[in-house]
């Protein structure tokens, strides 16, 4: 049962977990192997708690959508709640023991944990207030606060807060927000049927795709600034090698008036692959001094 909880908690796949690309980037920027191990151990429990909690609260909706894990979560609801709490507690102790700047990491941990809890919760707090994920305003607020605080506390596994840590947070936050706006597109039908006023409902898919692309470009601008200022390795600017591939997708999006249709399905897949590729390139070029 515990292994199944971990397996469900590993979805959706992100650059933080279960793919350890952000931990790898932290290692490449700091040279600290211990940071790679402890940061990934932390996110193993923290991300599992967040994802499992989200899936658990949406279990009935997911069951109607035919998701394989929904019936299991409905049947094991009490055990799943306890496991989520256990994962939050374990992740906190890992942070407390291994963080190199607790006075930053601990408050940021609670900000990120509280926002992501209320974002999904319909079992406790959600009985009295609307879940944050059900309205685009609180949805945006959650992602802005939880993303920036998470990546800053994540950096403290490698070093105290510094200019490198701030750029690390900015790069990962903007690329994560880019993916967030893209992810919302696939939730349009489900959110609309559930009566939610999420970004996917209030904004057309073309607008969400444009916002996603803007955040991706902003990520590359931040990488360039960090490289030129000497905070990252000067070779980090070579991450811009990804621009031709990125602009190739943008041109096709533009020709299709940024509409989501089968015509751009292949280009959209290439665009999604640009996320891990850009972080991987930044990581590898950061090793060159």
N, C-alpha and C positions, 0 to 999 in steps of 0.2 A: 504493500500500500504506500509506504513512504517513497519508494522509487517511482511509483506512478505519480505521486504528488510532485516530485522533482521534475518528472518528464513533462507534466502539464505546465508546471511553472517555468519551463524553459521556452515556452511559446508566448509571444512571437519571438522569432530569432532577431537579435539586434547586434550591433557592433560591440556592445558591452558584454552581453551574455546571450546565448552560450558561446558566441564567437568572441575570443579574448583580444580583439584588435585594439580596444582602448587601453587595456592593460599593457599591451605590447608597445603602444605609442608612449605610455608613461615610462616604460623601461628604456626605450630608445632616447627619450629626452633626458632622463636622469641617470641612466646606467645602473640602476638599482634592481638587481634580480629579485631581492626580497620583496620589493614593492610590487613587482609583477605577480608574485605568488599570493601575497596577502590581499592585494586589491581584487584579484579574481576570486579568492576564497570569500571575501566580503560580499562581492556581487552575486556569487552563487546563492547565498542565502537571502540577500536583500532583494534581488530581482525575482527570485522564486516567490518570496512573500508578496511582492507587488502584483506579479502576473497571476499567481494562484488566487489571490484575493479578488482580482478583477474577474477571472473566469468563474469563480465561485458565486459571485453576486449576479453574474449574467447566465447562470446555469440553465434557468428555465427558457430564456430567449435562445440560448445556444442549442438546447434540446429541440426546440421547434425548427431550428436551422439544420438539425441533423449532425451536430458536432459529436464526435465519438466519445469525448470525455464527460459530457454533460450529465448523463444518467449516473455515472460513478460519483460525481461531485454532489449531486442531489442526495444520493443514498448515504454518502459519507460527509455530510455537511458539517456536523459537529467536530469530527476528527480533522477536517480540512481547516476549520477556523482555528483550532488549537495548533495545528501545524504552521499556519501563517504566523500566529503570534510567536511560536517557537523560533521561526526563521528571522523575524524582526529582532528578537532578543539576542540570538546568536550573532547576527550581523552587527548589532550594537557593540557587543563585547569584543568582536574582532576589531572593530573600529577603535574602541577605547584602548585596546592593548597595542595595536600596531600603528595608529595614526601618529604622524610626526608634528601635528598641530591640533591637539584635542579641542582647544578653546574655539577654534573655527569649525572643526569637523563635527563636534557634538551638536551645537545648535542647528547647523545645516542638516544634519541627519534628521533631526526632529521635524524641521520644516518640510523636507522632502517626504518623510514618512507620513506626516499628518495630511499633507495635500493629496498624496496618492491613495491614502486610506479613504478619505472623504470622497475622492473622485469616483471610487467604485462602490462605496458602501450603501447598501439598501437594507442591511440586516440590523444595524444599530442606529447610527446617526441618521442614516438615510430614511428612517421611519418618520423623522421630524422635519428634515429639510431636503430640498431637491439635491440629488447627486450632482457633483461638479461636472460629470461627464455628460449630463443631460442638457446643458446650456452652453452655447459657444463662448460666453463671457467667462464663466468659471472654468471652462475647458482650457481656454487660452491662458488664464491666470495660473492654473495648475501646471501646465507645461512650462511656462516661463519660470515660475518659482522652483519647481521640483527639478527641472533640468539644470539650471545654473547652480543651485545649491548642491545637487548630486555630484556634478563634475568637479566642483571645487573641493568637496570633502574627499572625492576620489583621489584627487591630486595629493592630498596629505599623506597618502600611503607611500609616496615617493619623496616628498620634501615638504618643508614648511611653505606657507603661501608666499609666492614670489611673482615676478613678472612672467616667468615661464609658466607658472601655475595659472595665472590669469589668462594668458593666451591659450593654454591647454583647455581651460574651461570655455573660453569663447569659441574656439574651433569646434569642439565637440558639441556645444550647445546649439550652434547655428546649423551644423549638419544634422543634428538630431531633430531640430525644429523643421528643417527641410523635409525630412522623412515623415514627420508627424503630419504635415499638411498633405503630403502625398497619400499617406495611409488613410486619411479621413475620406478620400474619394471612394474607396471600396465599401465604406460603411453607409453610403447614402440611403439605399433601400431599407436596410435594417433600422437605421435611426429614424427615418421618416415613418415607417410602420409603427415604431414604438412611441411616436409622438415627441421625440426629442428635438430640441432646437440647437443642434450641433453645427459646427462649421460646414459639415457635409450637407446639411439641410439648408442653411441660410445663404451659402455661397455656391455659385455654379462650379462644376468641376474644372472648367477652364481657368477660373480665378485661383482655385486652390493649386493648380499646376504652376501657374505663374508665380505665386507666392513661394512655392517649394523651390522653383528655379532661382528666385531672388536670394533666398537663404543659402542656396548652394554656392552661388557666386560670392555672396558675403563671406562664406567660409574660406574661399580661395583668397579673397582680399585680406582677411585676417592673417592667413598663413604667409602671404607676401609681406605684410607689415612686420610680422614677428621675425621673418628672415632678414629683411632689410635693416631692422633695428638692432640685430645681433642677439636677440633673445633666443630664437631658434638658430640652428646651424644655418650658415649662409647658403648651404646646398638645399635647404628645405624648400627654397623657391622653385626647385625643379619639380615639385608637385604639380606645377602648372602645366607639365607635360600632358595632363589629363584634359586640358582645355579643348583641343581639337575634337576629342570624343564627345565632350560635353556640348560643344557648340553644334556638332553634327546632330545631336538629338534635339537641340533647341530649334534648329532650322526646320526640322520636320514638324516639331510642335507648332511653330509659327505658320508653316504652310497649311497645317490642318486647323488653323485658328485656335490652337491650344485646346481643341475639343478632345475628349477621351473617346476614342473609337477604335475598332479593330485595325484601322489603317496604321495607327501608331503603336500597336501592341509591342512589336519587336523593338522599336526605338525606346519605348517606356522601360522595357526590360534592360536595355543597355544603360539607360539613365540610372536605374536602381543599382546596377553593378558598379556604377561610378562611386557610390558611397563607400563600400569597403576598399575599392581600388585607391581612392584618394587618401584614405587614412593609412593604408599600407605603404603607399609611396612616401607620404610624409614621414612615417616611421623609419623607413629604410634610409631616406636621404638625411634624416636627423642623426643617423649613426656616423655620418661622414663629418669630420671636424676639420 
